[in-house]
Every structure is written in structure tokens, then in C-alpha cells.
């Protein structure tokens, strides 16, 4: 139960401060600031809850760990429920806070939801969005599995993982808003309207594919440091 509470809190923090940076402060801090908000939130949680649950706070990471042979599927399912719950509650809290501003409208200002196509940021195609999310999640989970594996300098893992999330956002915000995390996408999509809900499937499937592929690579021994 401690692990599930940690995963709930960690995902809540990531979504509230990452998406919150976009919704509340985006005009002031820009894409760079939003990128660092996501990465710094992850770094904080990595050191805060990492010793408790490993700080997955991302279904793609948990399923990648299963594919790598580092986690049982039954445990991963519990993690995923906690992560999704944390993301939903965070999105609801963010909506309540943002709605305290007189000129805020979720239809106009959004909730940090992911997307693609006409009217969304850089207006990239669905295929470009899918490819980016698969590749970015694959590389993200490679960093996570590599920095938390046996023999890795564990004290630096949280920093390496968080900075990787920063650079993924620096490149990808204009493409999809950056998911690489199905829970992070699902929470805001629930409250952001029909378009976000109709597109959220991509941000569930593509990150899972990328995360599982990274796990398979590690399980195969291709990236075994002792090979």
C-alpha cells in the first residue's frame, strides 16, 4: 500500500505542476519553462518517493519494467491504477485552481492535454505524433532502466531521468505537448473536452509500445553493461 500511495502522490505532482505550468504560467515561462517544470517535478519525486516505490509514476515505465523482467505484472497493474488515479485527481485540482481566474475557460485555455492536428500547437500529423511518442518513450525508458540497473550510480538516477524528460519536452511540446506517459495524458483529457478524449488513445498506445520495447531490449541483454 505504501508503494501505491507513493505512485499516486508522484503522478499527482507531475501532472499538477507540469500541466499547471502550461495552463497557469505558460505565457510567462514559455516552452522552456514548461519543459523544466515537468523535469524538475520528476526529479523531486524521484528522490522523494524513489526509495518507496521506485518512482515509476508512469504506466509505460511500469510495463517497461515488466518487459525487462524487473517487475511482476500483478504489481504493475496496482501501480498503474494508482498512477491513473493520481493523474485524474491532479487534473481535477488544476481545473479547480485555474477556474479561479475570471477569464479562464477550459475550452479556450485547455488543461495541458496532449493532441495533434489542426488547431493544436505545431499542427503535426497523427503519424508524426505517434512516431514521436513511441521513440521518445523508448529512449526515456532506456534511460530509466539503465540508470536504475545493477551497477549504475543510483544517486544520479533521478537527475539523469528528470533531465531526459526536460529535453524530450524541449523537442516535443510543439508536436504533441509531450505525453510519454499514458496517465499524464488520460487525467487532463477527461476534463479537457471531446477532442482531447478522442485523441487520448494515441497517448496510451504509443508510450506503452515505446516503454515495452525498451524493456525487451534490456531483457535481451543488448544493453547489458557486463556483456
ChimeraX attribute file (.defattr): number of C-alpha atoms within 10 A of each C-alpha:
attribute: neighborCount
match mode: 1-to-1
recipient: residues
	/A:1	10
	/A:2	10
	/A:3	19
	/A:4	20
	/A:5	16
	/A:6	26
	/A:7	31
	/A:8	25
	/A:9	22
	/A:10	29
	/A:11	29
	/A:12	27
	/A:13	22
	/A:14	26
	/A:15	29
	/A:16	28
	/A:17	20
	/A:18	23
	/A:19	28
	/A:20	25
	/A:21	23
	/A:22	26
	/A:23	22
	/A:24	19
	/A:25	13
	/A:26	16
	/A:27	12
	/A:28	11
	/A:29	15
	/A:30	12
	/A:31	20
	/A:32	15
	/A:33	20
	/A:34	26
	/A:35	26
	/A:36	21
	/A:37	25
	/A:38	25
	/A:39	25
	/A:40	22
	/A:41	19
	/A:42	29
	/A:43	22
	/A:44	17
	/A:45	23
	/A:46	23
	/A:47	17
	/A:48	16
	/A:49	20
	/A:50	20
	/A:51	11
	/A:52	15
	/A:53	19
	/A:54	17
	/A:55	26
	/A:56	26
	/A:57	35
	/A:58	28
	/A:59	26
	/A:60	30
	/A:61	31
	/A:62	30
	/A:63	30
	/A:64	34
	/A:65	26
	/A:66	21
	/A:67	22
	/A:68	21
	/A:69	14
	/A:70	15
	/A:71	14
	/A:72	13
	/A:73	15
	/A:74	9
	/A:75	13
	/A:76	19
	/A:77	14
	/A:78	15
	/A:79	27
	/A:80	24
	/A:81	15
	/A:82	27
	/A:83	30
	/A:84	25
	/A:85	20
	/A:86	29
	/A:87	29
	/A:88	26
	/A:89	19
	/A:90	26
	/A:91	29
	/A:92	18
	/A:93	15
	/A:94	21
	/A:95	22
	/A:96	11
	/A:97	13
	/A:98	20
	/A:99	13
	/A:100	9
	/A:101	10
	/A:102	7
	/A:103	9
	/A:104	16
	/A:105	14
	/A:106	15
	/A:107	11
	/A:108	9
	/A:109	14
	/A:110	21
	/A:111	27
	/A:112	27
	/A:113	28
	/A:114	29
	/A:115	31
	/A:116	24
	/A:117	17
	/A:118	10
	/A:119	9
	/A:120	14
	/A:121	15
	/A:122	15
	/A:123	16
	/A:124	17
	/A:125	14
	/A:126	16
	/A:127	12
	/A:128	14
	/A:129	24
	/A:130	19
	/A:131	14
	/A:132	23
	/A:133	29
	/A:134	23
	/A:135	18
	/A:136	26
	/A:137	30
	/A:138	27
	/A:139	20
	/A:140	24
	/A:141	27
	/A:142	23
	/A:143	19
	/A:144	22
	/A:145	23
	/A:146	21
	/A:147	20
	/A:148	18
	/A:149	16
	/A:150	11
	/A:151	10
	/A:152	13
	/A:153	11
	/A:154	14
	/A:155	11
	/A:156	12
	/A:157	21
	/A:158	24
	/A:159	19
	/A:160	17
	/A:161	24
	/A:162	25
	/A:163	18
	/A:164	19
	/A:165	26
	/A:166	22
	/A:167	15
	/A:168	22
	/A:169	27
	/A:170	18
	/A:171	16
	/A:172	20
	/A:173	19
	/A:174	18
	/A:175	24
	/A:176	27
	/A:177	25
	/A:178	27
	/A:179	28
	/A:180	34
	/A:181	25
	/A:182	25
	/A:183	28
	/A:184	33
	/A:185	31
	/A:186	25
	/A:187	26
	/A:188	29
	/A:189	25
	/A:190	17
	/A:191	19
	/A:192	22
	/A:193	15
	/A:194	11
	/A:195	13
	/A:196	21
	/A:197	18
	/A:198	11
	/A:199	19
	/A:200	21
	/A:201	13
	/A:202	22
	/A:203	25
	/A:204	21
	/A:205	17
	/A:206	25
	/A:207	32
	/A:208	26
	/A:209	19
	/A:210	27
	/A:211	32
	/A:212	24
	/A:213	23
	/A:214	31
	/A:215	26
	/A:216	17
	/A:217	17
	/A:218	21
	/A:219	18
	/A:220	12
	/A:221	12
	/A:222	10
	/A:223	14
	/A:224	13
	/A:225	11
	/A:226	6
	/A:227	6
